[in-house]
Amino acid sequence: MLACNLMRFFVLVMLLLLVSCRPPDNADVVRGSDARANQTSLPEDLRVLTEVIGDPQVGEQQVRVYILQENQAVEDATVQITGDMTHAGMEPVFADAPQTEPGLYETQDFAFTMSGDWFITADITLSAGRTASDVLSLTVPG
């Protein structure tokens, strides 16, 4: 009887672990959009598109962030990119994305450290001090 209860407990714990480790529903997204996802925090007058250039892979990747405010290219913003894996225990990856042309901000030194499910957060500070963030979820194949 005790062995049977222990086995049921073990199976229950394993099922809970499996469910908690599943990737987010939009894990196959490679390019972001300005459609407001739950994780995105944007003022209504701001449009942001975050994308990874090329197919995601382990190693260096270029991340681009396009920013429009009232349909005008946003200049002089500060953009910080953070890459996190969907499971706990991994060190996040950080990179600055300086402006390369009006409304376009690009990283030069972002790198996926391993394959798996990632989310890329673009933290934006406008020159007037307003802040926003945009999140892109994707899978880096193994």
N, C-alpha and C positions, 0 to 999 in steps of 0.2 A: 504494500500500500504506500509506504513512504517513498519507495523507488518510483512508483507510478506518478505520485505528486511531484517529485523532483523532476521527472522527465517532462511533465506538462509545463512546469515552471520554466525549464530550460527552453522548450519549444516556444513558449510565449515571449521570453526575452529575445530569442533569436529573431522572431517575426518583427518585434518592435525595432530591433536594430536594423533589419533590412528595410523597413518602411522609412525609418529616419534617414537612411543613407541614399535614398533615391535622388536622382538629379531633379532640378526644377523643371516644371512643365515646359518651359521655353528654352531648354538646354541646347536645341539645335540651331538657335539663332546665331548668325555670324555677324550680321550688321544690325545696328540699332535703328530705331525710328523715333520720330517725334511724337508718336502715339504714347500717351502717358501710361507707363507701366506702374504697378503698385509701388515699386521701389524708386521710382523717379520723382524728384522733387523740383518742379519747375514752375516759375510764375507763368501766368497765362500768356503774357506778351513775349515770352522767350521760347525759341525753338532750338532744340539741340539734336544733333545726329552724331552718335559715337560709333566708330567702326574700326575693325581690325583689317589692315590691308593684306590681302592674300588669304590663303587657307590657313587657319590656326595650326600651329605646330610648336613643338618644344624648341625653345631658342628665341632669338631676337625677332620681334614683330614690330611693325609700325602701327601706332594707334592714332587715328585722326578724330578730331572733335570739331564739328561745324556749329557755329553759334550765330543765330539771328535774333534780333530783338525788333519787334514791329516790322519784320521783313527787311531789316537793314543789317549788314554784316557788323558784328560786335568786334570792336578793336580794344586793345589794351586790357584784356581780361587775364586773369591768372588761372591756369588749368593744371590741376594735379591729377594724375592717373594712378589708381590703386587697383591691383589685380589680386583677388582672393579666390581660393578654392572653396567649393561648397562644403567640404568636410573640415572639421576642426584639426588644429595641430600644424598647419602649414604656415610658413612665414609669408606675409603679403609681399607683393612686388610693387615698388613705387617708381614713378617717373614723372618728370615735368613735361608739359606739352606747351612749349613756347609758340607764340603767334608766328606763322610763316607767311601769311597774307591776311588781309582783312576778313575776319570771320572764320579763319581756319587755324587750328592749333594742332601741332603734330609732335609726337614723341620721337626721340632718336635712340633711346636706350631702354626700352621696355622689353622684357624677356619672360616667356612662360617657362617656369622651372621644371614642370613635369606635365604629363598628359592627365586628362581628367576634366571635370566640370569646373568652370571658372565663372566669375562675374567681375566685370571691369567697371569701376566707378570713376566717372569724370566729375571731380569737385571743382566747381567754377566760382570764381569771385570776380564780379564785374568791377570796372573802374570806380563806379559810384558806391561800391561796398556791398551791393546785393550779392547774395550767394544762391547757388542752385547745384543740383547734382543730377546726373543721368547714369543709368546702370544698363549694361549690356551683358547678357548671359550667353555663354558659348561652351562648346566642348572641344578640347584639344585632343585629337586622336593619339593613340599609343603606338 
